[in-house]
Amino acid sequence: MLKPQSLRAQLLSRLTLPLLIVVILDASVSYYVALHYADQAYDSWLLDSAKSLAQEVKAQKDKVTFELPPIAVEVFRWDAMDKTFFKVESLSAGIIAGDKGLPSPSITAIGRDEAIYSDGEIQGQKVRIVSVLTTPTADDTDDVLISVAETLHKRRSMMNEILLAVVLPQLLLVLITGFHIWTGINRGLSPLNDLAKLIAQRSARDLNPIADVGVPLEVRALTHTINALLHRLGANLKTQQRFIENAAHQLRTPLAGLKVQAERALQTDNLETMKPAMAHMKNSVDRVAHLSMQLLALARSESLSQSAREFNAIDLVAITRDCCMDWVPKALERNIELEFDAPAAPVRVMGDETLLRELLSNLLDNAICYGNAGGHISVKIEATPEPNLIIEDDGPGIQVNEIDKIFERFYRIPGSRGEGCGLGLAIVKEIADLHAARIIIGPGYAGCGTRIDVVFESRFAT
């Protein structure tokens, strides 16, 4: 399981990390710039030293000499931080003076008036070397190479000073900027903390919308989403509360009758006297069982509508034919002719088979219960232009002003016969909405009775 990430830490890292990268890159550039200028300054000093030694190279009687008093050599070598080395050598005589171990380029590889810089090592110490060529003889027959070297302590010290002067202010800038970023993030996130405290202090029954006063624009999208959720929760809670109250009311009547008839049955030992009470008890139990089944069907459709729907291809012809066969006995009890008409080929829709059977059962139950005895019920399926399930009866019909009410839970048309609980068409509407199907209600045979069309959208057909 992934650990929750801190928004504060993410903002801080995304703001300060680029700044640190810039500082590191700038420090790297400053390092090489400092190294370049340190080398340039001290290389110039080395070249001046080499040229000053070149002035001491003389030609006497076609012989090259180098005369430098010991005190002058000491002054030349003296340095508080670095050691200085030099070497004077000629093409004809070899090494004339200086440090024999000082590395130097070949005399023939250097042109006149040319300075060659190189890095080397002497006495276990790294040095910077400059080599120049001079020709003291009048006939230019003998070249003299003068090499001067110095250890690197002053260069490194100068480079560190330059680097410190550049990087230290930048590090201080990073610290100051980081502090202001941290405090700014905390101030920026404080409305979220206040919003969290406000929501935490609410009671479970307080579903009023969150006020936008003092809420930043960036957070208002969150508060609007929460308010929309609270609105839906409030509507769902009201619906559930109304559903529970209506269900309790509907269950109370048959249960009260069941209790009364049970008490009557207990007060007599005569079987013949007991039979009417037992018959009433059976009717009450049937009503309770029917109501319970409808409540379960309604709960199933609601839970499926709120979860991920996994529909399958269903043959509407097959399940409709099966349902009609199941309701034939009840139709025969009222001497009602039940007609079924459908295409020979399957008419497939995407849906839940159990719920579609429940939809059909409720429509057939209503048609049989409220249709005329000895009448006619037609069940028809049309494949085009869209899959359409049609149930038509010749009963009393539904008034136009009642059409918008009949899909409400526990609503019954005043004066309706039978002992229904007003849930059948509410279940039909719930299941139809779940399957993106339209319900169309109109008059039945010759303007009498009721016709109900359940039209499935093309995208739900296969």
C-alpha positions, 0 to 999 in steps of 0.5 A, a space after each residue: 500500500 502506497 504511503 500518503 505523500 505530503 503536499 507540503 513536502 512535494 511543494 517544498 522539494 519542487 521549489 527548492 530542488 531546482 534552486 539547489 541545482 542552479 546553485 550547484 551548477 553555478 558553483 561548478 562554473 565558478 570553480 572553473 572560472 576561479 581556476 582559470 583566472 588563478 592560473 592566468 595570474 600566476 602563469 603571468 608571474 611565472 613567465 616574468 620570472 622566466 624572462 628575468 632569468 633569461 636576461 642573466 644568460 650571457 654569451 662569452 667567447 661563443 660560450 653560454 654562461 649563467 651567472 646569478 649570485 647565491 643571494 639572488 638565487 635565494 631571493 628568487 626562490 623565496 616564497 612564503 607559501 610555494 616553492 620555486 624551481 628553475 632550470 637553465 639548459 643549452 643545446 650544446 652544454 646541457 644543464 647549466 644551472 638550477 634543478 636537474 629534476 625539473 621536467 621540461 620540453 625538448 629545446 628543439 620543440 620550442 620556437 623563439 618568442 614562444 612560452 610553453 606551459 605544462 603541469 609536472 611533478 618534482 620532489 613529490 610535489 605537483 608544479 606548474 611549469 613555464 618554458 621559454 627559449 633564448 639565443 644569447 650568442 651573436 650567431 644564433 648557434 646555441 639555444 638556451 631553454 629556461 624553465 621556471 616552476 612553482 607549486 600550486 598552494 597560492 593558486 589553490 588558495 586564491 581559487 578557494 577564496 574566489 569560490 567562497 566569495 561566490 558560493 557563500 552568498 548564494 548558499 545564504 540566498 538559498 537558506 533565506 529563500 528556502 525559509 520564505 518558501 517554507 513559511 509561504 507554503 504553510 500560509 498557503 496550505 492553512 486554508 486547507 487545514 482550516 477547511 479540514 478542522 471545519 469539516 471535522 467539527 461538523 456533526 454527522 447530520 450536518 449536510 449544509 454546504 460549506 461557505 466560500 467565504 475566505 476560501 482561496 479560488 484554488 480551493 473552491 473547486 474542492 469545496 464545490 465538489 464537497 458541497 455537491 457530494 453533501 447535496 447528493 448525500 442529503 437527497 439520498 438520506 431523505 429518500 432513504 428516510 422516506 423509504 423506511 417510513 413508507 416501508 414501515 407503514 406498509 408492513 404495519 398493516 398486514 402485520 397488524 392484521 396477521 396479529 389480530 387473526 392469530 389472536 382469533 385463531 388462538 381463542 377457538 378450538 373449532 377448526 371451522 371457526 379457525 379457517 377464516 382466520 387462517 385464510 386472512 393470516 395467509 393473505 397477510 403473509 402473502 402481502 408481507 412476502 410480496 412487499 419484502 421481495 419488492 423491497 429486496 428488488 428495489 435495494 438490489 437495483 439501487 446498489 447496482 446503480 451505485 456500483 460498477 455495472 457489469 452487464 451481459 448480452 441478454 436475449 430479450 425475447 427468451 427472458 420475456 417468453 419465460 416470464 410470460 410462461 411463469 405468469 400464465 397460471 395467474 392470468 388463467 385465474 382471472 380468465 385473462 388471455 395472455 398473448 406473446 408476439 416477438 421476432 424469431 431472431 434473438 433481440 439482444 440488449 446489455 443488461 442484468 438478467 435478474 433485474 430485467 426479469 424483475 421488471 417484466 414480472 412487475 409489469 405483468 403483475 400490474 397488468 393482470 391485477 388491474 386488468 379486466 377479468 376475462 380481458 386481454 393482455 398483449 406482450 410484444 417485442 420490437 427489434 427496430 428501430 430500437 429494442 422495445 418491450 411493449 405490454 398492453 392491457 384493456 383495464 381502466 387505464 391511467 389518467 394523464 394527471 397520474 402518469 408523473 406520480 405512479 413511479 413514486 414509491 408506495 404511491 397508489 392511484 386513488 380508488 385502485 382495486 387490489 392490495 398492491 403496495 405501490 412499489 411495482 412501477 417504482 421498481 420498473 422505473 429504477 431498473 429501466 433507468 439503470 439500463 438507460 431505457 425510456 418508459 412511455 405510457 399511453 392508452 391501450 386497445 382502442 383508447 382503453 387500458 394502458 400501454 407501457 413501452 420500455 425502449 432500450 437505447 441503441 448503445 445498450 443493444 448488441 
